[in-house]
Amino acid sequence: MNTKDYIEIEEKFGAHNYHPLDVVIEKGKGIYVWDVEGNKYIDCLAAYSAVNQGHCHPRIVEVLKNQAEKITLTSRAFRNDQLPLLCKELCELTGYSMMLPMNSGAEAVETALKAARKWAYTVKNVPANQAEIIVCSNNFSGRTISIISFSTEEQYKSGFGPFTAGFKVVPYCDAEALRQAITPNTAAFLVEPIQGEGGVIIPPDGWLKEAFDICKQNNVLFIADEIQSGLGRSGKLFAYQYEDIKPDIVIVGKALSGGCYPVSAVLSDRSVLGVFNPGDHGSTFGGNPLGAAVARESLKVLIEEKLVENSFELGKYFIEKLKSISSKHVKEVRGKGLFIGVELFPEAGGARKFCEALMKRGILCKETHTHVIRFAPPLVITKEEIDYVFSQIKPVLETE
Ligand SMILES: *Cc1c(COP(=O)(O)O)cnc(C)c1O
């Protein structure tokens, strides 16, 4: 079977909820992937930052295999010997004192929203069913009905109502609007420290800190959705660490498993996660020993291979190089660490055709928000490899 055959089968039997580039990948290693025709590519998307540790990292795969042969799922009707250690190691790494494991990012966001609401009723004494959560325009936190209920993206919502009540939207990076939106019933403010799906939007320095201070003044929980920006992507362990703040809740997913298994978690302290009692919330697969073992190793790889530092250093290097391109198409190059967006002018006709041209040159990336190309390679990339990627990007941006 060739590329065309696979695409035909998928188009026929799979629902069309994505518009992928027409490359059929059959294997990967580090920053590289190979398609079914044997063509080799450099992956500059890293599965939306789930593969920060690189594809099929040998240490993570080894743990996955070993754990798969021992025990994969106990459900939380019983305990297992991996979850406690993941809880401890993730808390020690991040400076929080409690965590709650889930699987997908969206589930972890839902969990954080439930925790914030219950905290509002049981700690802040908000009247029953009156809790409000403030979010930002242009947000992305997943695809469940409650999460799309506060999306400002028309397509994410269209056809999926009725929506969950209790959310208010303020413009991203507008501290005054946040201040105005807060009422005595406000439970939490949910924010991405860098908006990934929104187009790699980097807030101005100081805004997160200002928003954090406003939340503290009003007894409102500050929730950072670090599912994409976290675990090294931004050049820090968490993107919020560019400011002097400590969110009440941090949500992680994606790279928590190095792309080897769906693992997500909500991090906080006893004062918040302590609101959950047995039976309040759960997930059959959440905290399973296979996912927990994989996540433990993924975190170790991130730290021991100094991937956060590599992201910081090489991100600066890559951004400087991209800024040196003189192209009539490029409106702005922005980023933190290896979390980079190249925004094109609308006259360029959309980022998709540039991604397709890059694919022909062996570089895989994906447009986000029509006019932005996101460059977010696995954090194991080297300087020489960035030089090579750049040598392919430059002519595409200059001549297409
Ligand atoms: C990807 C993402 C999510 C959702 O994660 P899923 O695993 O796809 O459910 C939530 N928030 C942010 C910021 C994300 O990038």
The ligand as a MOL file (V3000), in Angstrom:
LIG
                    3D

  0  0  0     0  0            999 V3000
M  V30 BEGIN CTAB
M  V30 COUNTS 15 15 0 0 0
M  V30 BEGIN ATOM
M  V30 1 C -3.8220 20.4500 23.3260 0
M  V30 2 C -4.3290 21.3790 24.3520 0
M  V30 3 C -5.4040 21.0340 25.1930 0
M  V30 4 C -6.2170 19.7740 25.0040 0
M  V30 5 O -5.4750 18.6180 25.0870 0
M  V30 6 P -6.0800 17.2460 24.4690 0
M  V30 7 O -5.1200 16.1890 24.9410 0
M  V30 8 O -6.0710 17.4210 22.9790 0
M  V30 9 O -7.4490 17.0850 25.0070 0
M  V30 10 C -5.7550 21.9160 26.1840 0
M  V30 11 N -5.1050 23.0880 26.3570 0
M  V30 12 C -4.0770 23.4590 25.5620 0
M  V30 13 C -3.3910 24.7600 25.8140 0
M  V30 14 C -3.6730 22.6330 24.5280 0
M  V30 15 O -2.6920 23.0190 23.7030 0
M  V30 END ATOM
M  V30 BEGIN BOND
M  V30 1 1 1 2
M  V30 2 1 2 3
M  V30 3 2 2 14
M  V30 4 1 3 4
M  V30 5 2 3 10
M  V30 6 1 4 5
M  V30 7 1 5 6
M  V30 8 2 6 7
M  V30 9 1 6 8
M  V30 10 1 6 9
M  V30 11 1 10 11
M  V30 12 2 11 12
M  V30 13 1 12 13
M  V30 14 1 12 14
M  V30 15 1 14 15
M  V30 END BOND
M  V30 END CTAB
M  END
